[in-house]
Amino acid sequence: MKSLIVTGAGSGLGRELALLYAKQGFHIILTGRTLEKLKKVEREIQDAGGSAQSFSVDVTKLEEVRQFIEDAVRSYPLFGLINNAGVGHFGPFEEMAEKEISEMLDTNVLGTIYMSQAILPYLKERNEGLLMNIISTAGLKGKVNEAGYVASKFAVRGLTESLQKELEDTNIKVKAVYMGGMDTPFWDESDHIKDKSRLRSPKEVAELILDSIDEDTIVIESNRK
């Protein structure tokens, strides 16, 4: 059985992707900062007949990421990684606190870089695998009151497009996912989204991602048609 790592897997899109890939027969390695949430998803997968395990990992800590990957590879052959962990802070750019900017850059950019860099040697050794970066449409165009968030997502877009070129002669598939806002607690502390009910659910978005998995670039609009 091959394993697939999902970061930010305790809720939202990460959870839904983990559930779907578990149904496809992958051993799912759930990561996040809150072990209690991860264990709940782990039990859901196992109750449905799947295989999963949970690790509390801070993707912004390079040595912690490296040790986690070394531990994970001992259990099952690593097939891939879904970089889903992310944070967002919104508002007028000049009012953004240093802590908010640092948190977005550390998690969204460095977290994605560290996880990708740590797993690539194992994927290259097998010459196969999946590297999927969940970027959001903030990686496609500028948005009002999202300057810091957009900056972090443009960075991940650049990383992803570069890795697509760097790995194009291998059997490692690099996927960029640009989805709009989803109906999740991500927006609870913000007035940025007025009516969350118009947004797609994480489950809908996860299903659309898998429906389009043959594409290297997947764009999913936020509002239901």
C-alpha positions as CSV (number, residue, x, y, z in Angstrom):
1,M,0.0,0.0,0.0
2,K,1.3,3.4,-0.9
3,S,1.0,6.4,1.4
4,L,-0.1,10.0,0.7
5,I,0.6,12.9,3.1
6,V,-2.0,15.5,3.5
7,T,-1.1,18.7,5.5
8,G,-3.8,20.7,7.2
9,A,-5.9,17.5,7.2
10,G,-7.9,18.0,10.4
11,S,-10.7,19.9,8.7
12,G,-12.0,21.5,5.5
13,L,-10.5,20.6,2.2
14,G,-7.6,18.7,3.7
15,R,-10.0,16.4,5.5
16,E,-12.2,15.8,2.4
17,L,-9.2,15.0,0.2
18,A,-7.9,12.6,2.8
19,L,-11.3,10.8,2.9
20,L,-11.4,10.6,-0.9
21,Y,-7.9,9.3,-1.4
22,A,-8.4,6.8,1.4
23,K,-11.3,5.4,-0.6
24,Q,-8.9,5.0,-3.5
25,G,-6.7,2.6,-1.4
26,F,-4.0,5.0,-0.2
27,H,-2.7,4.9,3.3
28,I,-3.3,8.5,4.4
29,I,-0.8,10.3,6.6
30,L,-2.7,13.1,8.3
31,T,-0.7,16.1,9.5
32,G,-1.6,19.3,11.3
33,R,-1.1,21.1,14.5
34,T,-4.1,19.8,16.4
35,L,-3.7,16.1,17.0
36,E,-7.3,15.7,18.3
37,K,-8.8,16.8,15.0
38,L,-6.4,14.6,13.0
39,K,-7.4,11.6,15.2
40,K,-11.0,12.2,14.5
41,V,-10.4,12.1,10.7
42,E,-8.2,9.0,11.2
43,R,-11.1,7.2,12.9
44,E,-13.4,8.2,10.1
45,I,-11.1,6.7,7.5
46,Q,-10.6,3.6,9.5
47,D,-14.3,3.2,10.2
48,A,-14.9,3.3,6.4
49,G,-12.3,0.5,5.9
50,G,-9.4,2.7,5.1
51,S,-5.9,3.1,6.5
52,A,-4.5,6.2,8.2
53,Q,-2.3,7.6,10.9
54,S,-1.8,11.0,12.4
55,F,1.2,13.2,13.1
56,S,1.3,16.6,14.8
57,V,3.7,18.5,12.6
58,D,4.5,22.2,12.4
59,V,5.3,22.7,8.7
60,T,7.1,26.0,9.5
61,K,9.9,24.1,11.4
62,L,12.4,22.6,8.9
63,E,14.0,20.1,11.2
64,E,10.6,18.9,12.4
65,V,9.5,18.4,8.8
66,R,12.6,16.5,7.9
67,Q,12.2,14.2,10.9
68,F,8.6,13.6,10.2
69,I,9.3,12.6,6.6
70,E,12.0,10.2,7.8
71,D,9.5,8.6,10.2
72,A,6.7,8.5,7.7
73,V,8.7,6.7,5.1
74,R,9.4,3.8,7.4
75,S,5.8,2.7,7.4
76,Y,4.7,2.7,3.8
77,P,6.3,3.7,0.5
78,L,5.7,7.4,0.0
79,F,3.6,8.1,-3.1
80,G,2.9,11.8,-2.7
81,L,2.1,15.0,-0.8
82,I,-0.8,17.4,-0.8
83,N,0.3,20.7,0.6
84,N,-3.0,22.0,1.9
85,A,-2.0,23.8,5.2
86,G,-2.5,27.5,5.0
87,V,-3.5,30.6,6.9
88,G,-5.0,33.9,5.8
89,H,-5.3,37.4,7.3
90,F,-7.2,40.1,5.5
91,G,-7.7,43.9,5.7
92,P,-6.0,47.1,4.4
93,F,-2.4,46.3,3.7
94,E,-1.0,49.2,5.9
95,E,-2.9,47.8,8.9
96,M,-1.5,44.3,8.6
97,A,0.5,43.3,11.7
98,E,4.0,41.9,11.4
99,K,2.9,38.7,13.1
100,E,0.1,38.2,10.6
101,I,2.4,38.7,7.6
102,S,5.0,36.4,9.1
103,E,2.4,33.7,9.8
104,M,1.2,33.7,6.2
105,L,4.7,33.6,4.7
106,D,5.9,31.0,7.2
107,T,2.9,28.6,6.7
108,N,1.9,29.2,3.2
109,V,5.3,29.6,1.6
110,L,8.0,28.1,3.8
111,G,5.7,25.2,4.9
112,T,5.0,24.3,1.3
113,I,8.7,24.6,0.4
114,Y,9.9,22.6,3.4
115,M,7.5,19.7,2.9
116,S,8.1,19.5,-0.9
117,Q,11.8,19.6,-0.5
118,A,11.8,16.9,2.2
119,I,9.7,14.5,0.2
120,L,11.1,14.9,-3.3
121,P,14.2,12.7,-2.8
122,Y,11.9,9.8,-2.0
123,L,9.6,10.4,-5.0
124,K,12.7,10.7,-7.2
125,E,14.1,7.5,-5.9
126,R,10.9,5.7,-7.1
127,N,10.4,8.0,-10.1
128,E,6.7,8.3,-9.4
129,G,4.3,10.2,-7.3
130,L,2.1,13.2,-6.8
131,L,2.9,16.7,-5.5
132,M,-0.3,18.7,-5.2
133,N,-0.2,22.3,-4.0
134,I,-3.5,23.9,-2.9
135,I,-3.0,27.5,-3.8
136,S,-6.3,29.3,-4.2
137,T,-7.4,31.8,-6.8
138,A,-5.4,34.4,-4.8
139,G,-2.4,32.9,-6.6
140,L,-3.9,34.0,-10.0
141,K,-4.7,37.7,-9.4
142,G,-4.6,40.5,-7.0
143,K,-7.5,41.1,-4.6
144,V,-8.7,44.0,-2.4
145,N,-7.6,43.7,1.2
146,E,-5.7,40.5,0.5
147,A,-2.2,41.8,-0.3
148,G,-0.3,39.7,2.1
149,Y,-2.3,36.6,1.5
150,V,-2.0,37.1,-2.3
151,A,1.8,37.6,-2.0
152,S,2.2,34.3,-0.3
153,K,0.0,32.5,-2.8
154,F,1.9,34.0,-5.8
155,A,5.0,32.6,-4.2
156,V,3.6,29.1,-4.1
157,R,2.4,29.5,-7.7
158,G,5.9,30.3,-8.7
159,L,7.3,27.4,-6.8
160,T,4.7,25.0,-8.3
161,E,5.2,26.2,-11.9
162,S,9.0,25.9,-11.5
163,L,8.7,22.3,-10.1
164,Q,6.4,21.4,-13.0
165,K,9.2,22.3,-15.4
166,E,12.0,20.8,-13.2
167,L,10.2,17.5,-13.0
168,E,8.6,17.3,-16.4
169,D,10.8,14.5,-17.6
170,T,10.0,12.3,-14.5
171,N,6.9,10.4,-13.5
172,I,6.3,12.8,-10.6
173,K,3.1,14.7,-11.3
174,V,3.0,18.3,-9.9
175,K,-0.5,19.8,-9.6
176,A,-1.5,23.4,-9.0
177,V,-5.0,23.8,-7.5
178,Y,-6.5,27.3,-7.6
179,M,-9.9,27.3,-5.9
180,G,-12.0,30.2,-4.7
181,G,-13.2,30.6,-1.1
182,M,-15.1,27.7,0.4
183,D,-17.8,27.5,3.0
184,T,-15.5,26.8,6.0
185,P,-14.6,28.4,9.4
186,F,-11.6,30.0,7.5
187,W,-13.8,33.1,7.1
188,D,-15.4,33.2,10.6
189,E,-13.1,35.9,11.8
190,S,-13.4,38.0,8.7
191,D,-16.1,40.1,7.1
192,H,-14.4,39.5,3.8
193,I,-17.1,37.1,2.6
194,K,-20.6,38.4,3.1
195,D,-22.6,35.2,2.3
196,K,-20.8,31.9,2.8
197,S,-23.8,30.0,1.7
198,R,-23.0,30.9,-1.9
199,L,-19.6,29.2,-1.7
200,R,-18.9,25.6,-2.5
201,S,-18.4,23.1,0.3
202,P,-14.9,21.5,0.8
203,K,-16.4,18.2,-0.2
204,E,-17.6,19.6,-3.5
205,V,-14.2,21.2,-4.2
206,A,-12.4,17.9,-3.3
207,E,-14.6,16.0,-5.7
208,L,-13.9,18.5,-8.4
209,I,-10.2,18.3,-7.9
210,L,-10.2,14.5,-8.3
211,D,-12.5,14.8,-11.4
212,S,-9.8,17.1,-12.9
213,I,-6.7,15.2,-11.6
214,D,-5.4,14.6,-15.1
215,E,-4.8,18.4,-15.5
216,D,-1.6,20.0,-14.2
217,T,-3.5,23.2,-13.4
218,I,-6.9,23.0,-11.8
219,V,-9.1,26.1,-11.4
220,I,-12.3,25.9,-9.4
221,E,-14.5,29.0,-9.0
222,S,-15.9,29.6,-5.5
223,N,-19.5,30.2,-6.3
224,R,-21.9,27.4,-7.3
225,K,-23.4,27.9,-10.8
